[in-house]
Amino acid sequence: MAELTPQDMAAKLMASGFERSGPTAATLSDPIADTPTVVTLDQLRPYDHDPRVTRNPSYEEIKASIRERGLDAPPAITRRPGEAHYIIRNGGNTRLAILRELWSETKEERFFRIVCLFRPWPQRGEIVALTGHLAENELRGGLTFIERALGIEKARDLYEQESGGQALSQSELARRLTADGYPVQQSHISRMQDAVRYLLPAIPTVLYGGLGRHQVERLAVLRKACERTWERRALGRHLAVDFATLFQDVLSQFDTQPDDFSFQRVQDELVGQMVEFLKADYDTLSLEIDDSESRQRALTREPAPASPAAPIVPATPRPASSPPAATPAQQAGAPAGPVAELPPTQTATALALGNEQGEGEGVAPVPADRDVERLQGHIVSPALTTERLQSIQRLVADQMGDKLPDFQTDALRAIPVQVGGLYPISDVWYIEPGLDGPDRLRVHIAQFAHEIAEEAAVAEHIEPSESGIGFICAATAVCQTKDFPAFARAVLTLLHALSAARVPAPGLDRERLANDLAPLLRGGGTSMRLSDAGLVKLFRLLRLARRLLDLETGVASVAPGRES
């Protein structure tokens, strides 16, 4: 048999028997494992069910970073079976939009052709993709309340499709979301459904503008309380409008920017309209609604976790003389106690809202003297703050889905510290979302370095810096003199070493630091030991510096809340 030539072999392979045909012939099959893949913008599409529908607040910052540094954290991609284009798998639609803008503006290849991690489409691909985007947006960029609510409604539809069209209860929906990596409390799901059903048609601008969970909850409770009052008073009467229409008409008048939205104005207008239709007295109707609202809030409020270390102390008894008259809410069966101590003008609704936000005075349990003594024993120095500031911090943390450390609650179960200064420390490790960015971290690091140096009377040698970890040690010739205190020299040398400055500083010997470090941090028969407050600030400085370096080197991608 004659040996085949290359031309003969090519002819046989191109014969009809080897012809490629069918819908899969135009593309190679996707990898079956996670695989780095080079894709172009033409091949990549945003995730079509992305829960974020508004612009990322950090869009311009992310764009500037990508323009200067390139894409530090390329998004993971996937592809539905049979589709030609790749899609973003879990978070990254903002980065994709920015890449398209930069490619259009610059025509630089690095913005058009990118290396991404391809991950195969899983068996439950749609729900895995959606919950992945929900979780990733919460981690990196945050979502408005209504975006989160619409995303969960979409997840409900997908779960019901998986179950053959069977409707899911709120508890079952919460369980499935948790199992798929996006835990949401059942009470939050209830509020989200109310927002989508009753609020979104009337105030889309306010909701998409970022109206928070607490405001949504107040509106939901108000709507329910007013509806119950309307149904009770409208029984057996023929009215020109039903409550659902009235509520929508009133609420739609306040569809403005969130900063201009006023809950009190909505309540006043709604009650006023109800008074007109029901022919009732305004004050009487307001009291009925307030009473119903406070009861509804008490029923739906989440129970506080039990804390055996924090005993409940009865409220201070009221003087026997001139007891105030019972309010109408109490006559209707509302619980007595701290409510009776408020001025007559403060309604039950205001009490419920004030207590929830931490603004009620005279009603919070006070630790016993023994526990107060233990609490004070854990405080290095008191952090100057106010109840109002703490309340605002709690509201912001709740809206963003974060858990804010509570020193008063946790102190008797652990041993946290509080250290004063420009930036009081209640938790050495926790980094607030608003702080978690290179510029803000450098400002805090420089301040802690300044306060540590101030303890050794060398604060004038610490200068803020926009590079490095945020500060430099500007040592001068005075540091070389023999009368320069050993403690001051050790503190300054330590800070100089932490700043990672490569240029030697006059009078600061890093080799000598090895001998000074133990007495500086531990003490032991010398006068060189840092104070407890200084040591805690040093720990905090190190924590923030480590986070900053992680962000700068790309180990942690970018700060949570910046990319999505």
Legacy VTK file of the C-alpha trace (Angstrom):
# vtk DataFile Version 3.0
C-alpha trace
ASCII
DATASET POLYDATA
POINTS 564 float
0.000 0.000 0.000
1.413 3.375 -1.008
2.231 5.771 1.788
-0.181 8.693 2.096
1.193 12.144 1.364
0.145 15.172 3.462
-2.039 16.331 0.600
-3.811 12.959 0.488
-4.376 13.034 4.247
-5.842 16.543 4.074
-8.163 15.505 1.251
-9.476 12.528 3.243
-10.073 14.648 6.368
-12.028 17.189 4.349
-14.198 14.525 2.764
-17.925 14.441 3.529
-17.522 11.766 6.162
-15.505 14.120 8.370
-17.651 17.169 7.743
-18.514 19.282 10.855
-22.201 20.114 11.041
-24.886 20.865 13.555
-25.498 23.764 16.026
-22.413 22.976 18.108
-19.980 23.068 15.200
-19.546 26.847 15.406
-18.016 26.831 18.869
-15.861 24.659 21.072
-17.440 23.070 24.119
-16.974 24.944 27.376
-14.462 23.692 29.969
-15.868 21.393 32.644
-13.752 22.959 35.422
-12.748 26.481 36.463
-10.438 27.709 33.701
-8.729 31.077 33.013
-10.088 32.321 29.691
-9.297 35.299 27.462
-12.477 37.017 26.313
-13.236 40.229 24.472
-15.943 42.747 25.264
-17.811 41.537 22.184
-18.076 38.079 23.741
-19.177 39.258 27.185
-22.611 40.402 28.339
-23.803 41.716 31.699
-25.941 39.414 33.828
-29.495 40.048 32.656
-31.071 39.588 36.106
-28.576 41.781 37.952
-30.333 43.072 41.100
-28.500 46.406 40.858
-30.490 48.717 38.623
-29.073 52.024 39.841
-25.592 53.364 39.274
-22.916 52.236 41.726
-22.188 55.208 44.048
-18.457 54.514 43.640
-18.623 54.275 39.828
-16.244 57.148 39.113
-13.741 55.978 41.739
-13.702 52.477 40.284
-13.336 53.878 36.775
-10.370 56.030 37.789
-8.736 53.034 39.473
-9.194 50.780 36.437
-7.935 53.513 34.112
-4.736 53.890 36.124
-4.076 50.342 37.355
-6.001 48.146 34.987
-8.455 45.505 36.157
-7.065 44.166 39.449
-9.961 41.766 39.976
-11.475 40.501 36.708
-15.011 39.196 37.197
-15.803 35.510 37.026
-17.776 34.549 33.918
-19.986 31.664 32.821
-22.245 30.726 29.935
-25.696 29.231 29.703
-25.830 26.004 27.684
-26.306 26.709 23.996
-25.700 30.474 24.224
-22.996 32.198 22.215
-22.051 34.903 24.707
-20.504 34.738 28.150
-22.167 36.490 31.095
-20.932 37.835 34.422
-21.319 35.058 36.976
-21.542 36.835 40.338
-20.790 40.537 40.622
-18.884 42.560 38.061
-21.458 44.315 35.906
-20.157 47.711 37.045
-16.635 46.773 36.005
-17.890 45.540 32.632
-19.713 48.822 31.992
-16.568 50.742 32.911
-14.420 48.630 30.589
-16.807 49.386 27.733
-16.569 53.110 28.456
-12.764 53.038 28.671
-12.486 51.008 25.457
-14.751 53.507 23.692
-12.704 56.425 25.009
-9.159 55.085 24.593
-9.257 52.090 22.210
-6.558 50.506 24.407
-6.388 46.746 23.983
-6.087 46.138 27.750
-9.663 47.349 28.165
-10.999 45.213 25.301
-9.335 41.843 25.854
-9.302 40.579 29.434
-8.438 37.368 31.252
-11.368 36.050 33.288
-11.990 32.905 35.294
-14.544 30.792 33.450
-16.758 28.735 35.749
-19.049 26.078 34.253
-22.786 26.652 34.328
-24.069 24.649 37.334
-27.121 22.435 37.445
-29.175 25.107 39.266
-27.530 27.835 37.259
-30.173 30.564 37.330
-30.710 30.610 41.092
-27.007 30.171 41.805
-26.213 33.132 39.544
-28.894 35.355 41.091
-28.005 34.631 44.718
-24.334 35.019 43.809
-24.983 38.490 42.409
-27.070 39.427 45.446
-24.346 38.342 47.852
-21.535 39.926 45.837
-23.331 43.258 45.523
-23.958 43.293 49.267
-20.280 42.615 49.906
-18.814 45.091 47.431
-21.243 47.819 46.513
-24.351 47.415 48.639
-27.868 47.517 47.261
-30.736 49.850 47.962
-33.572 48.307 49.921
-35.839 48.117 46.881
-33.110 46.525 44.716
-32.643 43.866 47.353
-36.410 43.372 47.577
-36.805 42.977 43.803
-33.879 40.555 43.697
-35.494 38.391 46.359
-38.813 38.487 44.513
-37.003 37.221 41.415
-35.402 34.493 43.530
-38.869 33.496 44.760
-40.004 33.060 41.142
-37.009 30.858 40.367
-37.516 28.738 43.470
-41.191 28.268 42.620
-40.226 27.188 39.106
-37.886 24.614 40.665
-40.792 23.382 42.811
-43.102 22.965 39.833
-45.028 26.192 40.422
-45.781 25.565 44.107
-46.021 28.806 46.098
-43.391 29.318 48.811
-44.036 30.649 52.279
-41.811 33.408 53.643
-40.117 31.010 56.048
-39.379 28.522 53.250
-38.035 31.317 51.037
-35.763 32.485 53.866
-34.537 28.906 54.383
-33.714 28.403 50.711
-31.933 31.748 50.395
-29.825 30.887 53.421
-28.990 27.463 51.980
-27.814 29.149 48.765
-25.514 31.555 50.584
-27.686 34.668 50.950
-29.258 34.677 54.423
-32.250 36.981 54.914
-34.514 37.093 57.946
-38.165 36.260 57.410
-39.281 39.586 58.923
-37.167 41.427 56.341
-38.766 39.427 53.535
-42.190 40.511 54.765
-41.160 44.171 54.668
-39.639 43.710 51.211
-42.886 42.271 49.875
-44.812 45.214 51.316
-42.359 47.622 49.674
-42.705 45.987 46.248
-46.489 45.656 46.454
-47.587 48.883 48.145
-44.729 51.412 47.998
-42.903 50.914 44.694
-45.891 51.841 42.476
-46.264 55.151 44.329
-42.701 56.304 45.165
-40.219 54.669 42.769
-37.900 57.705 42.778
-37.624 57.684 46.561
-37.005 53.949 46.751
-34.472 53.744 43.935
-32.808 56.821 45.393
-31.887 54.765 48.463
-34.702 54.977 51.021
-33.527 52.747 53.848
-35.085 49.804 55.612
-36.160 51.753 58.687
-38.102 54.293 56.654
-39.712 51.509 54.630
-40.704 49.726 57.833
-42.257 52.899 59.212
-44.301 53.342 56.033
-45.379 49.698 56.090
-46.487 49.888 59.721
-48.277 53.199 59.075
-50.126 51.743 56.072
-51.281 48.720 58.056
-52.404 50.800 61.026
-54.324 53.236 58.835
-55.921 50.391 56.884
-57.195 48.767 60.069
-58.634 52.067 61.315
-60.242 52.697 57.906
-61.849 49.242 57.786
-63.204 49.589 61.309
-64.712 53.038 60.723
-65.887 52.378 57.140
-67.833 49.253 58.103
-71.379 49.520 56.770
-70.712 52.834 55.008
-70.483 53.617 51.285
-67.352 55.693 50.638
-66.263 57.241 47.368
-62.807 55.596 47.470
-61.228 52.495 48.948
-58.180 52.641 51.224
-55.730 51.101 48.733
-56.453 53.843 46.190
-56.338 56.554 48.857
-52.958 55.357 50.133
-51.465 55.254 46.634
-52.786 58.719 45.775
-51.438 60.272 48.966
-48.039 58.564 48.861
-47.424 59.385 45.174
-47.451 63.106 46.068
-44.163 62.587 47.929
-42.182 60.821 45.211
-39.094 62.984 45.434
-35.440 62.515 46.330
-34.823 60.584 49.582
-33.223 63.602 51.275
-36.453 65.567 50.783
-38.754 62.734 51.833
-40.567 63.302 55.117
-42.388 60.482 56.860
-44.207 62.935 59.122
-45.626 64.838 56.134
-46.881 61.591 54.617
-48.552 60.644 57.885
-50.165 64.073 58.317
-51.506 64.094 54.748
-52.804 60.531 54.967
-54.593 61.146 58.259
-56.000 64.405 56.898
-57.442 62.654 53.852
-58.921 59.904 56.025
-60.534 62.515 58.265
-62.190 64.099 55.214
-63.644 60.827 53.912
-64.565 59.328 57.296
-65.930 62.598 58.738
-63.905 62.081 61.906
-61.995 64.309 64.320
-58.297 64.628 63.401
-56.915 64.215 66.934
-59.147 61.243 67.717
-58.246 59.502 64.487
-54.514 60.182 65.055
-54.676 58.583 68.490
-56.426 55.507 67.092
-53.800 55.132 64.377
-50.949 55.705 66.834
-52.328 53.059 69.142
-52.794 50.555 66.308
-49.352 51.382 64.959
-47.595 50.832 68.281
-49.354 47.487 68.698
-48.407 46.450 65.151
-44.784 47.422 65.747
-44.713 45.465 68.997
-46.034 42.374 67.212
-43.570 42.560 64.301
-40.474 43.712 66.160
-37.732 41.126 66.362
-37.095 39.883 69.913
-33.840 41.049 71.455
-31.325 38.287 72.177
-31.192 37.190 75.791
-28.093 38.298 77.685
-27.648 36.577 81.053
-24.860 38.958 81.981
-27.059 42.029 81.696
-29.789 41.866 84.366
-32.948 43.853 83.867
-33.333 46.663 86.348
-36.811 48.095 86.989
-37.423 51.638 85.816
-37.088 54.360 88.437
-40.478 54.759 90.153
-42.358 58.008 89.634
-42.910 60.285 92.645
-46.218 59.675 94.333
-47.338 63.282 94.021
-49.295 64.526 90.984
-49.457 61.352 88.926
-50.142 62.134 85.263
-53.415 61.090 83.734
-53.506 57.952 81.645
-53.207 58.517 77.933
-55.903 57.335 75.516
-53.535 54.616 74.333
-53.313 53.255 77.881
-57.054 53.388 78.276
-57.283 51.217 75.159
-55.125 48.582 76.774
-51.569 49.647 75.922
-48.969 48.594 78.494
-48.245 51.013 81.273
-44.803 51.938 82.545
-42.367 54.272 80.858
-45.068 55.503 78.488
-46.795 57.305 81.335
-43.640 59.278 82.169
-43.546 61.012 78.765
-45.045 64.452 78.198
-48.664 64.277 77.048
-47.694 65.541 73.574
-45.501 62.516 72.821
-47.633 59.844 71.169
-47.264 56.105 71.357
-45.905 56.079 67.806
-43.127 58.501 68.686
-42.272 56.375 71.708
-42.052 53.191 69.654
-39.901 54.815 66.978
-37.682 56.595 69.472
-36.994 53.454 71.454
-36.226 51.459 68.336
-33.672 54.023 67.232
-32.037 54.254 70.603
-33.304 57.763 71.358
-35.713 57.020 74.174
-34.510 58.279 77.542
-35.266 56.711 80.874
-36.425 53.386 79.479
-33.208 51.487 78.692
-32.122 48.925 81.300
-29.214 50.121 83.417
-26.612 47.594 84.577
-26.383 46.941 88.312
-23.555 48.549 90.312
-21.570 45.329 90.199
-21.777 45.142 86.433
-20.997 48.842 86.058
-17.813 48.294 88.037
-16.820 45.388 85.801
-17.662 47.449 82.712
-15.444 50.319 83.833
-12.628 47.869 84.487
-12.496 47.031 80.781
-12.267 50.651 79.606
-8.788 52.046 79.024
-10.102 55.575 78.593
-13.661 56.681 77.878
-14.585 57.383 74.253
-16.401 60.703 73.986
-19.582 60.122 72.003
-23.298 60.765 72.237
-26.419 58.655 72.233
-27.548 60.377 69.034
-24.296 59.570 67.231
-24.493 55.948 68.355
-28.113 55.811 67.175
-27.151 57.111 63.725
-24.319 54.593 63.508
-26.715 51.763 64.357
-29.236 52.920 61.755
-26.588 53.123 59.041
-25.205 49.706 59.963
-28.684 48.148 59.927
-29.481 49.684 56.553
-26.217 48.403 55.069
-26.657 44.967 56.598
-23.611 45.283 58.858
-23.290 44.280 62.492
-22.008 47.225 64.467
-20.022 46.287 67.592
-21.889 47.268 70.766
-19.475 47.798 73.641
-22.205 48.161 76.253
-23.722 44.812 75.269
-20.547 42.830 74.681
-18.276 44.123 77.442
-19.412 41.669 80.102
-19.136 38.702 77.734
-15.696 39.610 76.353
-12.995 42.143 77.135
-13.134 44.822 74.440
-11.573 48.240 74.949
-12.458 51.851 74.417
-9.711 54.328 73.716
-10.274 58.022 73.241
-8.655 60.298 70.698
-9.779 61.731 67.410
-10.990 58.278 66.299
-12.191 56.370 69.405
-11.616 52.613 69.279
-14.392 50.285 70.388
-13.140 47.298 68.399
-9.529 46.829 67.295
-10.368 44.512 64.407
-13.676 45.744 62.943
-13.348 48.149 59.983
-16.472 50.141 59.118
-17.495 50.141 55.420
-17.024 53.918 55.215
-13.440 53.543 56.435
-12.509 50.620 54.216
-10.696 52.503 51.446
-7.023 53.446 50.963
-7.434 57.207 51.425
-9.525 56.952 54.590
-7.301 54.244 56.030
-4.217 56.442 55.568
-5.893 59.327 57.391
-6.725 57.128 60.397
-3.300 55.450 60.420
-1.536 58.817 60.383
-3.712 60.042 63.252
-2.966 56.984 65.395
0.771 57.350 64.662
0.548 61.006 65.699
-1.223 60.146 68.974
1.281 57.385 69.798
4.160 59.750 69.124
2.433 62.413 71.200
2.733 60.103 74.203
6.528 60.295 73.810
6.442 64.055 73.050
7.677 63.535 69.471
4.425 64.150 67.599
6.046 66.951 65.598
8.198 64.342 63.836
5.130 62.560 62.349
3.941 63.893 58.996
0.920 62.614 57.026
1.645 61.099 53.635
-0.592 60.266 50.675
1.556 57.226 49.900
2.899 54.294 51.905
0.769 53.525 54.938
-0.139 57.153 55.514
2.696 58.778 57.457
6.453 59.307 57.555
8.865 60.020 60.418
10.659 63.272 59.717
13.497 62.794 62.213
15.879 65.728 62.602
19.353 66.336 63.983
17.939 66.725 67.487
17.316 62.957 67.503
21.083 62.410 67.349
21.813 64.287 70.545
22.644 62.365 73.691
19.931 64.070 75.749
17.185 62.840 73.397
15.033 60.584 75.664
15.404 56.847 75.121
11.626 56.358 75.220
11.097 59.001 72.553
13.834 57.484 70.390
12.318 53.985 70.718
8.787 55.141 69.853
9.988 57.142 66.866
12.176 54.294 65.619
9.254 51.854 65.873
6.956 54.176 63.907
9.700 54.803 61.361
10.104 51.046 60.856
6.343 50.554 60.492
6.124 53.308 57.893
8.374 51.135 55.681
10.506 54.135 54.784
13.664 53.080 52.989
15.589 56.296 53.659
17.524 56.184 56.977
16.433 58.802 59.508
18.983 60.754 61.580
19.458 59.294 65.042
17.083 56.340 64.511
18.897 53.010 64.591
16.634 50.162 63.508
19.073 47.565 64.841
18.752 49.030 68.316
14.972 48.635 68.027
15.395 44.897 68.588
16.572 45.628 72.122
14.000 48.361 72.752
10.954 46.503 71.473
10.375 44.263 74.505
10.481 47.054 77.140
8.475 49.305 74.824
5.596 46.872 74.415
5.869 44.676 77.506
7.597 46.865 80.070
9.405 45.291 82.991
11.442 47.503 85.259
11.888 50.366 82.783
10.120 53.628 82.071
9.912 52.922 78.319
6.620 51.063 78.278
3.786 52.391 76.126
0.616 53.157 78.038
-2.350 50.835 77.638
-4.094 53.405 75.441
-0.982 53.753 73.293
-0.705 49.992 72.920
-4.320 49.675 71.770
-3.755 52.476 69.252
-0.678 50.627 67.997
-2.762 47.465 67.544
-5.383 49.465 65.654
-2.700 51.090 63.501
-1.323 47.667 62.592
-4.783 46.316 61.778
-5.538 49.246 59.456
-2.086 49.087 57.856
-2.486 45.379 57.104
-5.848 46.033 55.483
-4.396 48.937 53.483
-1.534 46.804 52.166
-3.998 44.042 51.237
-5.983 46.541 49.209
-2.896 48.041 47.590
-1.463 44.676 46.568
-4.777 43.303 45.358
-4.959 40.501 47.936
-8.384 41.738 48.976
-9.251 43.190 45.559
-10.763 46.545 46.500
-12.509 47.725 49.613
-15.986 46.272 50.192
-18.508 48.737 48.860
-16.398 49.848 45.908
-16.781 47.290 43.113
-19.688 45.184 41.955
LINES 1 565
564 0 1 2 3 4 5 6 7 8 9 10 11 12 13 14 15 16 17 18 19 20 21 22 23 24 25 26 27 28 29 30 31 32 33 34 35 36 37 38 39 40 41 42 43 44 45 46 47 48 49 50 51 52 53 54 55 56 57 58 59 60 61 62 63 64 65 66 67 68 69 70 71 72 73 74 75 76 77 78 79 80 81 82 83 84 85 86 87 88 89 90 91 92 93 94 95 96 97 98 99 100 101 102 103 104 105 106 107 108 109 110 111 112 113 114 115 116 117 118 119 120 121 122 123 124 125 126 127 128 129 130 131 132 133 134 135 136 137 138 139 140 141 142 143 144 145 146 147 148 149 150 151 152 153 154 155 156 157 158 159 160 161 162 163 164 165 166 167 168 169 170 171 172 173 174 175 176 177 178 179 180 181 182 183 184 185 186 187 188 189 190 191 192 193 194 195 196 197 198 199 200 201 202 203 204 205 206 207 208 209 210 211 212 213 214 215 216 217 218 219 220 221 222 223 224 225 226 227 228 229 230 231 232 233 234 235 236 237 238 239 240 241 242 243 244 245 246 247 248 249 250 251 252 253 254 255 256 257 258 259 260 261 262 263 264 265 266 267 268 269 270 271 272 273 274 275 276 277 278 279 280 281 282 283 284 285 286 287 288 289 290 291 292 293 294 295 296 297 298 299 300 301 302 303 304 305 306 307 308 309 310 311 312 313 314 315 316 317 318 319 320 321 322 323 324 325 326 327 328 329 330 331 332 333 334 335 336 337 338 339 340 341 342 343 344 345 346 347 348 349 350 351 352 353 354 355 356 357 358 359 360 361 362 363 364 365 366 367 368 369 370 371 372 373 374 375 376 377 378 379 380 381 382 383 384 385 386 387 388 389 390 391 392 393 394 395 396 397 398 399 400 401 402 403 404 405 406 407 408 409 410 411 412 413 414 415 416 417 418 419 420 421 422 423 424 425 426 427 428 429 430 431 432 433 434 435 436 437 438 439 440 441 442 443 444 445 446 447 448 449 450 451 452 453 454 455 456 457 458 459 460 461 462 463 464 465 466 467 468 469 470 471 472 473 474 475 476 477 478 479 480 481 482 483 484 485 486 487 488 489 490 491 492 493 494 495 496 497 498 499 500 501 502 503 504 505 506 507 508 509 510 511 512 513 514 515 516 517 518 519 520 521 522 523 524 525 526 527 528 529 530 531 532 533 534 535 536 537 538 539 540 541 542 543 544 545 546 547 548 549 550 551 552 553 554 555 556 557 558 559 560 561 562 563
